[in-house]
Amino acid sequence: MTRVAKLHNVKVATIRDYFELVKVNGRLQVKKSGRYSDTVYLPDEHGNPVPLHTPSRRQRKQASDYLRDVGRYLGGNRTALSKWRGKKIAGVELVTDGHTLVAMEPALSDFSLYHALNGGAV
């Protein structure tokens, strides 16, 4: 770990702060789910931000992919949301109805994954 820290010009303590390390067969490995969590925001059926406590990178990636696909759907790709129908992220059901998305499109113009910009509480 000292060699890696020197290679990247950081302290070993910094590496330990940012990554949860476990020893496997005598070697250090980074745990797949870290101890860090974050709150991301997904739109409800009215375009209002719903805060989600996401303890895993996987859930944050899913939320990001969902919002990307919402943008693709609103851009004309009518099959972009097919994989999200009936799915939930962190217990929140995703909006996939085309009429609902088109109706809430103006509210989504200021929407951000990590900040509630359209009047919601942060």
C-alpha positions as CSV (number, residue, x, y, z in Angstrom):
1,M,0.0,0.0,0.0
2,T,2.9,2.3,0.7
3,R,4.1,1.9,-2.9
4,V,0.7,2.7,-4.3
5,A,0.4,5.8,-2.0
6,K,3.8,7.1,-3.2
7,L,2.9,6.4,-6.8
8,H,-0.3,8.6,-6.5
9,N,1.3,11.1,-4.2
10,V,-1.1,10.5,-1.3
11,K,-0.7,9.4,2.3
12,V,-1.6,5.8,3.3
13,A,-4.0,7.3,5.8
14,T,-5.8,9.0,2.9
15,I,-6.3,5.7,1.2
16,R,-7.7,4.2,4.4
17,D,-10.1,7.2,4.7
18,Y,-11.5,6.8,1.2
19,F,-11.6,3.0,0.9
20,E,-12.7,0.2,3.1
21,L,-10.0,-2.4,2.9
22,V,-10.1,-6.1,3.9
23,K,-7.4,-8.7,3.9
24,V,-8.1,-11.7,1.6
25,N,-5.5,-14.4,1.4
26,G,-2.9,-12.1,2.9
27,R,-3.5,-9.3,0.4
28,L,-5.5,-6.1,0.8
29,Q,-8.6,-5.6,-1.3
30,V,-11.2,-2.9,-1.5
31,K,-14.6,-4.0,-0.3
32,K,-17.3,-3.8,-3.1
33,S,-19.7,-1.9,-0.9
34,G,-17.9,0.9,0.9
35,R,-19.0,2.7,4.1
36,Y,-20.0,5.8,2.2
37,S,-23.5,6.6,1.2
38,D,-25.1,9.5,-0.6
39,T,-28.5,10.9,-1.2
40,V,-29.6,11.1,-4.8
41,Y,-32.9,12.5,-6.2
42,L,-35.3,10.9,-8.6
43,P,-38.4,12.5,-9.9
44,D,-41.9,11.4,-8.8
45,E,-44.9,11.4,-11.1
46,H,-45.2,15.2,-10.8
47,G,-41.5,15.9,-11.5
48,N,-40.7,16.7,-7.8
49,P,-37.5,15.3,-6.4
50,V,-37.7,12.3,-4.1
51,P,-34.6,11.9,-2.0
52,L,-33.1,8.4,-1.9
53,H,-30.5,7.2,0.6
54,T,-28.2,5.0,-1.5
55,P,-25.6,3.1,0.4
56,S,-24.1,1.5,-2.8
57,R,-22.5,2.7,-5.9
58,R,-24.7,0.3,-7.8
59,Q,-27.8,2.1,-6.8
60,R,-26.3,5.5,-7.6
61,K,-25.3,4.1,-11.1
62,Q,-28.8,2.8,-11.6
63,A,-30.3,6.2,-10.7
64,S,-28.0,7.9,-13.1
65,D,-28.8,5.3,-15.9
66,Y,-32.5,5.8,-15.3
67,L,-32.3,9.6,-15.6
68,R,-30.2,9.2,-18.8
69,D,-32.8,6.9,-20.3
70,V,-35.6,9.4,-19.3
71,G,-33.7,12.0,-21.3
72,R,-33.4,9.6,-24.2
73,Y,-37.1,8.8,-24.0
74,L,-38.0,12.5,-24.1
75,G,-35.6,13.0,-26.9
76,G,-37.6,10.6,-29.1
77,N,-36.3,7.1,-28.3
78,R,-39.6,5.4,-27.3
79,T,-37.9,2.1,-26.2
80,A,-35.4,3.8,-23.8
81,L,-37.4,3.1,-20.7
82,S,-38.5,-0.5,-21.5
83,K,-36.0,-2.0,-19.1
84,W,-37.2,0.2,-16.2
85,R,-40.9,-0.7,-16.2
86,G,-42.0,-2.0,-12.8
87,K,-38.5,-1.5,-11.3
88,K,-37.6,0.3,-8.1
89,I,-34.4,1.9,-6.9
90,A,-33.9,2.0,-3.1
91,G,-37.6,1.3,-2.6
92,V,-38.9,4.1,-4.9
93,E,-40.8,3.0,-8.0
94,L,-39.6,4.6,-11.2
95,V,-41.8,6.6,-13.5
96,T,-41.9,5.0,-16.9
97,D,-45.4,6.0,-18.2
98,G,-44.9,8.1,-21.4
99,H,-47.8,10.4,-20.8
100,T,-46.6,11.2,-17.3
101,L,-43.1,11.9,-18.4
102,V,-44.2,14.2,-21.2
103,A,-46.5,16.0,-18.8
104,M,-43.7,16.5,-16.3
105,E,-41.0,17.4,-18.8
106,P,-40.9,21.1,-17.9
107,A,-40.2,20.2,-14.3
108,L,-37.4,17.9,-15.4
109,S,-35.5,20.7,-17.2
110,D,-33.9,21.8,-13.9
111,F,-33.7,18.3,-12.4
112,S,-30.4,17.0,-11.1
113,L,-29.4,13.7,-9.6
114,Y,-27.6,15.1,-6.6
115,H,-29.4,18.4,-6.0
116,A,-33.0,19.2,-5.9
117,L,-33.0,22.3,-8.1
118,N,-36.7,22.6,-9.0
119,G,-38.0,23.7,-5.6
120,G,-37.6,20.6,-3.6
121,A,-35.9,20.4,-0.2
122,V,-32.3,19.4,-0.3
